[in-house]
Amino acid sequence: MPFVQAHDGERLSGVYGGGPAAATAVLLHGAGNGSKERLLPLLDMFLAHGIRALAFDFSGHGESSGGLRELSLRRRFEQAVAVIDAHVPADGPLVLVGFSMSGQTAADLARHYGERVAALGLCAPAVYAGEAWDVPFGRGDGEFSQIIRRPDSWRRSPALDVLRAYEGRAVLAVPGTDAVIPPEVTEAVQEALASRSQCTRLDLPDADHQLGLRLRDHAGERRELVSALLTGLGDRGWTATRGWVAKQLPEGRTVVDSGCLSGGWSSQMRRLTLDDGTELVLRSFVKPFFRRHAPGLLNREAAVLALLGDAGGVPAPAPVAVDATAEHCDHPSLLMSRLPGRIRVDEEDLEQRLDLLAAQLVRIHRVVPEERPRSYQAWTWPEKVRGVRGPLWERAVDVIRRDPPPYEGRFLHRDFHPGNVLFTGAGAELRISGVVDWVETSWGPADLDVAHCSTALALLHGPEHGLSFRQRYEAHGGHRLADGRDHLYWRLLDALAYCPDAAKFAGPWRELGRPDLTPEVLAGRLETYVRELVERYG
């Protein structure tokens, strides 16, 4: 059914259909010559699934009035709000589907409508710097164009913060060839969605940026997108996982509350509270890379947690159940006990915490498993180090071109750093209450665990703390470490894995209260740390 919505002096042309369904799909076209017309077959697909749906032309597009030059990101958002509020049942769930520029608009609407947004579909999405929001688009050579053409200006987009906080169902549709949206933008959107949403990536290898046209002409791909968006809609995409968790609980127990835990980078972590007050943690791999490797990672972690339950001195969660292949869950998942305490990345009690970290790592290295875990894997190599240039970096990369030095193998956590350690108490009562994230457990040189924690400390608290962590470890009776260039090899093998974007790994730290860890600060600390390592051990 067609409609015309008056708003701010414009007449917005739209169409909607469907009866009293629980949710309404709102389809938002892109910029340029985009319009609702190309989205009508997609609208019909939602109707066929029993979902109300609407699409409309932004001003300056299709059959709506107005000029494209006067349109802005703000006006797009306000026009969408006017249409939704007029044609969608109040407080009804929303399924937002944004194409290209409307990726930004969909994120703006997700911020505005909050928990009403049950699903979010982003099709070759764009996001923009916050300063571009109010600026009219103009003729293509004005202020708006200047802002969005500045290198990496999109990295400051508030839309990415919205997507990181979004906890509903999300589908990211990615064309095989996109001459409009840089791959770095798509990767950043995917990373943001993977923080908390139940996210699926839908790759369309034969498509280009014009996904509206592609979906118009390919019914199978339309069906795949709609099906993915509507899977588990009532449970915000977690229907299968909820059912699996319920079957793992003791008889008579139920989950009465849940919430996202901060601090994860590779996976989503959720707190589950049972009706008797017991708390569990659910780890789910959502990012495509980690989902592909989940069988090895999660089965390894479950086995290590069972081993550590019999080992003294290493407080680790107890495994409850694992579905490493997502046979029963929406994503590969591990259910485990929740340990007391919290992650500490602040500066208070820092010296005491560093000593506790060193002593804990020594105890980890004393674990003697009946069966050795897999050998360590390097996380970088000379050809992978990109984005840094100059004599210092060339010299550092040359260090890791050699074969690995000989070493006496030890049981390694392999990802030991402050983000994976829980603390309780303060002052004289400060204690480590838990060590988590054992998916990378390996057999290798103690130097590698020391190196990884040292790099993290250099980025979090300053290069001097990363440089001195070896001395703390040795002071607590740590396993003998290599000397000179052999030790330098292991330190740089870890540090160079953070090139070229150390900030990418610091997102959880900023979530935990460290907004001072800007890309500039982290890049400076990493360079200083590498320079000092080369001078000290080279």
N, C-alpha and C positions, 0 to 999 in steps of 0.2 A: 504494500500500500504506500503510495507516495505521500510526502508531507513537505511543507515549507515552514521553516522555523525562523522567526524574526529575531535578530540579535544585533545590538549595537549598530543599528542603521543598515544591516545587511539582511538579505533573504537567503537562507541556507536551504538548498534542495536536498531532500533525503528520501529514503524508502525504508520501510520496516515491515516485518511480518511475524507471524507466530501467535499462539494463544497464551494462556496463563502459565507459561513455563517458569521453572524456578530461577533460571539464569537467562541473561541477555548477552548475546555477542555483539560487540561494537566494532565495526570494521573501519579502519582509518587509512586512507590512501596516502601516497607519498607526495613529493613536490613536483615541480615541472608541469607536465601535462597529465598528471595523475587525476583520477576521478573515481566516483563510486561505481561507474558503469562496469569497469573491469572486475569489480569485486562482487557483482551480483551472483555469478555461479557459486562463489564461496558462501555468500549469504544463503543461497538455496540449500547448500550442503548442511549448514547449521540447522535450518528449518527441518530438513529431513531427519535430523537426529532429535527432533523435539525441542530445540532451543530457540527462543526468540532471537531475532537478529535485526540489526539496523546498520545502514551505511549512509553517509552524506558527503556532499561536496563542501570542502572548506571554501571560504570566500575567495573569489578569483579563479576558481576551478569549476569545471563541469557546468552545471546549470545554476550555480549560485551566483549572486550578484557580487560586486566589488572587484577590486584590482589586486593582482598578485603582488604588486610593488608595496601595497600598504599592509599586507599580511606580515605577521611575525610569529615566532614560537609562542609568545604569550597569547596572541589573539587566536592561534590554533587551539591552544588549551582551553581558553575561555569559550570558544565556539563549541568545542566538544562537550564541555560541561553543560552549556545551555541545551544542547540537543539531548544529552543523556537525562538531565533532570526533567525535561519535558516529556520524554517518550519511554522512559524505563521506570517500572514500578519502584517507588521509594524504598530504599534499603535492600533492593533485590541484588543478588550476586551478579557480577560483571565478568565477562570474558572479553578482554581487550586484545585486539589484533592490529598491530601497527606495521606499516610498510615504510621502509626507508626513513625519511624525515619523521614519520609518525612513530618511529621507535622512541624518539625523544618525547613526543606527545603522549604515547602510551605510558612512559615512565612518569611524566607529570601527572597523568590521571591516576596512576597507581599511588602516588604520594597523596593526592587529594582524596581519593575514595578509600584508602586504607584497606581494611579487612573485607570490604565488599568485593574486592578484586580476587575472584577465585582462580582465574587462569589468565596468563599473559602470553600472547604469541608475538614474537618479534621476528619480522621477515626482512633480511638484509638491513638491519636497523642502523640508523645514525644516531649519534649523541653529540651534543654541542657544549661549548664552554658557557658557563653561567652568564657571562657578560653579553652573550648574543641574544638572550631570551627576549629582551624588550625591543630590540633593534629591528625596524622594518626591513624586509628582504631587499627592496629597491630593485634596481635594474641589473644587478649582478656585479657591479663594480664599486659599491658603496661600503659603508662601515660593516654591515653584516658579513659581506663576502671577505673583507679584510680580516675580520676576527676568525672566521672558520678556516681561513687559509693559512693562518699562522701554524707553523709546525707544532704538532702535539697539543694544540689548544684544547682538543676534545678530552684530554686527560683530566681537565679540571671540571668536567661536566657533573653537575649535581645529579644527573640521571643515573650515573654509576653508583652513587651512594644509595639512591632509591632501590636500585636493583639488588644491591648487596643486602639490603634489609628485607626484601620481599620474601615471604615464606610460603606462597601458594604454588600452584602448578605453573610451569613455564616451558615453552617450546621455542627454541631458537632455530629458525629456518635459514640455511646458509647455501647460496648458489655456488656452483662449481667455479664460475668465473664472475668476478665482481669488479668492474672498472670504476666504480664510484666509491665504495666503502673500503678503506684500507684494511688489510687483514689484521693489523694491530688493534683496530677498533672492534672488530668481531671477537678477537681473543679477549679483549678487556670486558666486553659485554658478557661473554661466556663465563669468565672468571667471576664477575660480579654475581651473576645468576646462580652460580654453583655455591655461593656462600651459604644460602639458606633455603632457596627454593627447591622444589622437586622438579629439576630441570632435565629436559631431553633435547639433544641436538638432532635436527632433521637435515641431513645433507641432501641437496638436489644437484648432483654432479653435472647434469646437462643444462642447467639453468644459468641465466645471467642475472644482472641486478634487478631487472624488471620482473619481480616475482609475482606481482599482481597479474600481469599478462600470462605468465607461465602457468599459474594456477587456474586462470580462466580457461586455458586450453587443454589442461591435463587433469581429468577427473580423478585418476588414481592418486595423484599427489595432493589434490584438494582433500580427498577422503583421508589420506594419511595424516595431514595436518590437523584436520578437525578431530579425528579419532584420538590423536595424541593429546590435544588440548582438553578433551572431555574425559579422558581416563581418570577415574577416581576423583571427579570434580567435587563431590560432596565432602570428601576428606582432604581437599586441597592437594590431591595427587598422591596420598599416602595410604590408600585403601588396602593394597596387598601387604604392605609392611605392617600396618596396624594388626591385620589378621594374623600374620606370622608371629609378631611379638606376643599377642594374646595366648597363642598356643605354647609359648616357652615359659610362661609364668607358673608358679606353684598353683596347685588346685585352689580355686576360690579367690585368687588374687586378681585384681584389675588395675589398669592404669587410670588414675584419676586426674593427672596433670602432666604436662610436658612443656618443654621450652628449649630454645636453641642455646647452646653453650658457645662462648666466644673463644677464640684462640686457634681454631683449626684452619689449615691451609689446604691440605690434600683432600680432606673429607669434611662432611657435615657431622657435627656432634650434637646430640639431643639428650637432655635430661628427661627421664621418665620417672614419675613418682607413683608408687603403688598405694592402694588403699590402706595398707598397714604402715605407711611411712617409709618403706624401703625405697631407695633410689637406685636406678640403673642408668647406664649410658648406652646409647645406640649410635654406632659409627656407621655412616653410609657413604659409599663412594659414588659421587654424582658426576664429577668431571670425566670427560671421555677417556683421557689417558689413564687415570687411575681405575676407572671402571674396567677397561680392557685388562689391566694387570691385577684386578681384585682377587681372582682365585689364589694366586700365589701369595699376595700380600696379606689377605685376611686369614687364610688358613695358617700361614706362618705365625701371625700374631696370636691366634687362638692357641696354637701349640706352645708358643713361648710363654704366654700367660699361665698356662697349665704348669709348665716347668717352673716358673718363678714362684708359684704357690708353694713349692717345696723347698725353695732356696731362701735362706735367711739374709736379711739386710737389704733386700730390694723390694720396697712396697709397690706392688703392681696390682691392677684390677684382676678380678677372677672372671674367667670366661663363663658365659651362660649358654650362648648358642651362636652359630654362625651360618649364614647363607651366602657363601662367597661367590656363587654364580648367579645370584638373583633368581633362583628357581622359584622361590616363593615370595620374594619381596619386590618392591618397585625398583630398588637398586641393591647392589651387593652390600651386605650389612653384617655387623658383628654386635652382639648384645653382651654387655659385661657389667660387673658391679661398678658402683660409683665410689670413688675414694674421697675422703674429706680434704679440705684445703682449697687453695686457689693459686692460679698462676701469678707470679710477681715479676713485673718488668719495670717497676718504679725504681727510684734511687735510694729509698729508705732501707736501712740495714744492709746496704749493698755489700760491704766487705764481708759481713757475716754470711750472707747468702752465697757469695762466691766460694767461701771455704766449704760450706755445706755441699755445694755442687761438686766441688773437686773430690771431697770425701765420698760422696755418693757414686761418682763415676769409678773411683777405685774399687768400691764394693761390687759394682756391675762387672768389672773386668775380672773379678775373682770367681765368678760363676763358672762352674765346670759342668757343662751339659753332657748327658749320656751320649747324645748324638749331636755332632757339630751342625750348626746352621750353615746355610750356603756361604760361599766366599763373598767378601765385600764386592760391591760394584762401584766403579768410579762414576761420579755424577757430572764430570766434564772431561774434556780432552783438548789438546791444542787447537784442533780445527773448530771446536765448538765455541771457543772464547771469541766473542765479537763485541763491537761497540766501544772498545778502548784502544787507544793508540799511543805511541811514544816509546822511548827507550826503556822506561820502567816496565811497562806491560810486555814489551818484547822479551826483555830479560826474564820476567816471571814465567811467561809461556814457555820459553826455552827450558826452564827447570823441569817442567812436567813432560817434555818430549822424550826423556830417557825412560828406560824400563823401570818399573817399580823397584825400590830398594828391597833387599832381603829383610824379612821380619819374622818374629815369633808370634804366631797367631793367638788371639784372645777372643773371648766372647764380647761382641760389640753391640751396644744399643743402636748405633749408627746414625741416629737422629737426636742425640742428646744435646739439649740446649734449654735455656730458661722457659721457653714456651711449652715444653713437655714435662715440666716439673711442678708439682703442687707443694705449697708451703702452708703450714699452720703456725699460729702464735706470732709473737713479736719479741724483740729484745732478747733476753736470756732464754725465753721460751720458744724461740723460732726453731722450727723443725721442718724437714722434708717429709711430707705425708704420702707422696705418691710420685711415681714415674710412669708416664703414659706414652702411647704411640710407639708400639713395638713392631710395626709392619716391616721395617727395614733391618731388623736384627740380622747380624752377619758374623762371619769369622774373619778376622783380619788384624792389622796392627793397632795397638792401643793408640798410637800417634793419630790415627784417623778420627777417633772419637774426641780426642783432645783438640784436634784441629777444628772440628765442626763446632764444638762449644766455644772455642776461642774466637772464631769468626763471628758467631752470633753476639758474643760479649763485646767485640770491637764495634759492631754496628749499633747495638743497644746502648752501651754505656761509654764507649770511647775506645780508641785503639789501644791505649795503655792497659786496659783490663783484658783485652784479648791476648796481648803480648805476654802478660804475666800469669795467665792461667796454667801454663805448663809448670811453673814453679809451685803453684798451689797444689797441683795434682801430685807432683813428686814429694812435696812436703807431707802429704797424707799417705805416703807409702805406695804410690802408684807403680804400675809395671814399668820397667825400664824403657825409656823412649830413645829413639835414634838421635844421633848427633849431627851437627853441621848440615850439609846439603841433603842428607837423607831425610832429616826431620823437615827441612824446608820443602822437600818434595811433597810430603803429606799435607803440610800447612797450606801450600799453594794449590794443591789438588782440590782442596775444599774451597778456599777463598775465591778462586777463579770461577767457580760454579755460579757465583753471584753476578757475573758480568753478563750483559751490560746493564742490568736493571735490578739492583739490590732492593729497590723499593717494592718490587713485585712480591717479594717474600715477607715484607714487613707489614702487610695489611693487617694481619691478626694482632700485631703489636700495637698498631694505631687504634684498633678496636678496644684494646685493653687499657687505653689511656695515655698513649704516647704520640699525640699529634705532632710533636716536635720532630719526629723522624721523617722529614721531608725527603724527596729524592735527592735534593742538593746535599743535605746533611749526610745521608747514607753514602752517596757517591764519594764525598770528601773523606769520610771515615774509612771506607774501603781502600781508597788510594793510599792514605797515610799508613794504614795497617800493612798493606802489601809492601810499601817502601821500607818500613821498619823491619819486616820479616827478611827481606832480601839483604838488607844491610847487616842484620844480626846473624843470620845463618848462612848467607851466601859467600 
